[in-house]
Amino acid sequence: MSAAEEVVAEGNEAVEAVPKRSMTMGTGTSVVVLLLLIAVPLFAKNFVIFQLTQLLYLGLAVLALNILTGGSGQFSLGQSAFYGIGAYVTAVMMEQFNIPYFLCLPVAGVLCFGVGFLFGQPALRLSGVYLALATFALATAMPQLLKLNFLEPWTGGVQGLVVTKPDAPFGLKMSQDMWLYYFTLFVVLAIYIFSVNLLRSRSGRAFMAIRDNEIAASAMGVNVALYKTLAFGVSAGITGVAGGLSAIAVQFVAPDSFTITLAIQLFLGMVVGGVGWLPGSIVGAAFIIFVPNIAEGVSKGLSGAVFGVILFLVIYLVPHGARQVAILGQQFAGRLRRN
Amino acid sequence: MLFERTLRTAALVTAVATLTSGAALAQKKYDTGASDTEIKIGNIMPYSGPASAYGIIGKTEEAYFKMINDKGGINGRKVNFVTYDDSYSPPKAVEQVRKLVESDEVLAVFNPLGTPSNSAIQKYLNAKKIPQLFVATGATKWNDPKNFPWTIGWQPSYQSEAHIYAKWLMKEKPDAKVAILYQNDDFGKDYLKGTKDGFGPKASSMIMMEESYEVSEPSIDGHIVKIKAANPDVLLIFTTPKFGAQTIKKTAELGWKPLQIITNVSASVGSVMKPAGFEASQGVLSAAYAKDGADPRWNDDAGMKKWAEFLDKYMPGADKTDASIVYGYGAAQTLAKTLEMCGDDLTRANVMKQAASLKDFAPDTLLPGITINTGPSDFAPISQLQMQRFKGEKWEQFGEILSGDVAPE
């Protein structure tokens, strides 16, 4: 085995082969979860609704990474860059050019797809940890690129840009937060359905073939280069939409919001949610939003350490994340039924 | 007849007086977050993340209000100080401030730290009409009562500080050849702008070089060598602490002795002058508004005695050379004063009104002669500084108190 092949094999070992059916949830569970997501905001305070909105768009970003890593077996620590581009494109279009927010999001998505696709080209030659490092460089560079002087008239430079929150349309008597929540839910749902279908399609099978064994995939006639960059592009595009939603919800973008820390959080969310299990993305997002708050509640001075301990326990006890918990739950339910 | 009328008038006056005083007594007004027994104040601080060194400010403020509560509170009400970690991340700041406002239901948000975090929450708080009191950042934009009537600053802005340096140079060294080393972000650019505005029409003739560096650069020695080659006789060091120490050290290594002025942010003895070397630091200039907790000169100062007592009792083991403790104490004292002035009218509007009515208020930790003044159109509480020179192992203030009020565009 040559050195290059060894690297390929090494890279693929880290991502476990997840059969495509187990990447999603059963219909019954999906309906229950959806009904919950629709109903909860009706009884919640605005702050809780805002947190749920956060949960949705961060979940979307984790989902995007999940398609890349769980689907095609490529690593990325650069998702924060695409997220930032999406957020900035949306913010600049909304604030500087007065374009309605629902038109900004597709633009952000398409643009990030382009950037991701182009970045995927050179990144193709790299795999495993090397690819992770290359994307890491992208994440490190992004906050500084956003600060560039010649972009300042649009981006506001280091000061960032304040975004106006949209009102509910058609004279609906709904708070801005609630409207944004349902809008986000709609977008996330649409992309989720798209992602599930994508992974079930011919392209999805190609992704997974590459993930499981690149050489075998190419021997079977899969255009490895095309599908790898495609996976990168799709992932970047979805991340861009998530970033755009975050800009609208947070009402502010600044270069320092899109640092490498965000990329690592998304990565963490993916692992905790279960690599390759799409519904786990929301669980992963919940982990990265709520667990730091819980840790802070336990001890302000040691919040980082508390967070570390919780994370360690999760990885140690359920290494496959939420997916493992879901499977255990299913088995348990099955046993109950038999009894 | 006349007597009768007098009597009637007297009765009327008494009646009116009784009525009004009764009205005054009953005038207890509260907004969410205030009650007969409690005033709830929210705060966000970077307890974790890149700026976590500033977390001590939040801890000092928490301890300060504990002291206030032990002494009976403010006008009989205890201060409930709720502080959360925002990790210096703007989205997290929004989340935490919304939690403070919508879940904890605080009366006001006090001393949130960092320009990015404050920019992120400013619009939200102003839309909700919740006071964003005494923000912990030196950007100039917080003094903008017309557009943001619910946001007020505290410390002198970077621009006014730079203004003061420029004015001082024009007076003391009118033929100076000035080189400026600045950090390439809003912090450095604010200083750059303040200097240019301060020089006015003379800016182009006095400033011979502007050199910027990125925070991510591990060492800025190369920039110093480049500046030295241009041979200016004044070097303005608009840097954060780490780079300030590097600059002073490198100029000394090069055997170069220009007149150096360093930002107040980087004037810390413990984290800048000592690492740079006391010998190299002799004669460096800066400006200050607060007393130095480590300077024995203030041992007999009434204000600093109170500060030291507070530290011994409520923050035992705290590092007295840490300027953040002096800062947190001064800011907390300003809030306490504002709340005291509110009396029994603890509405958000009145809190803001009182915050903008501070007259010649001198917290224990400010330099003698420097006072806090605000008004309906002046939302920059501290705008005075005094020049200081590094001598021996500490700073020595000299000259008069200089004022550098700068209004944002």
Chai-1 contact restraints between the chains, C-beta under 6 A:
chainA,res_idxA,chainB,res_idxB,connection_type,confidence,min_distance_angstrom,max_distance_angstrom,comment,restraint_id
A,N46,B,E102,contact,1.0,0.0,6.0,A-B,restraint_1
A,F47,B,R98,contact,1.0,0.0,6.0,A-B,restraint_2
A,F47,B,E102,contact,1.0,0.0,6.0,A-B,restraint_3
A,F47,B,S103,contact,1.0,0.0,6.0,A-B,restraint_4
A,F50,B,R98,contact,1.0,0.0,6.0,A-B,restraint_5
A,V158,B,D185,contact,1.0,0.0,6.0,A-B,restraint_6
A,V158,B,D186,contact,1.0,0.0,6.0,A-B,restraint_7
A,Q159,B,D186,contact,1.0,0.0,6.0,A-B,restraint_8
A,G160,B,S119,contact,1.0,0.0,6.0,A-B,restraint_9
A,V162,B,K123,contact,1.0,0.0,6.0,A-B,restraint_10
A,V250,B,P91,contact,1.0,0.0,6.0,A-B,restraint_11
A,V250,B,V94,contact,1.0,0.0,6.0,A-B,restraint_12
A,F252,B,P90,contact,1.0,0.0,6.0,A-B,restraint_13
A,F252,B,A120,contact,1.0,0.0,6.0,A-B,restraint_14
A,A254,B,P90,contact,1.0,0.0,6.0,A-B,restraint_15
A,A254,B,P116,contact,1.0,0.0,6.0,A-B,restraint_16
A,D256,B,P116,contact,1.0,0.0,6.0,A-B,restraint_17
A,S257,B,P90,contact,1.0,0.0,6.0,A-B,restraint_18
A,S257,B,P91,contact,1.0,0.0,6.0,A-B,restraint_19
A,E296,B,D85,contact,1.0,0.0,6.0,A-B,restraint_20
A,K300,B,Y47,contact,1.0,0.0,6.0,A-B,restraint_21
A,G304,B,S48,contact,1.0,0.0,6.0,A-B,restraint_22
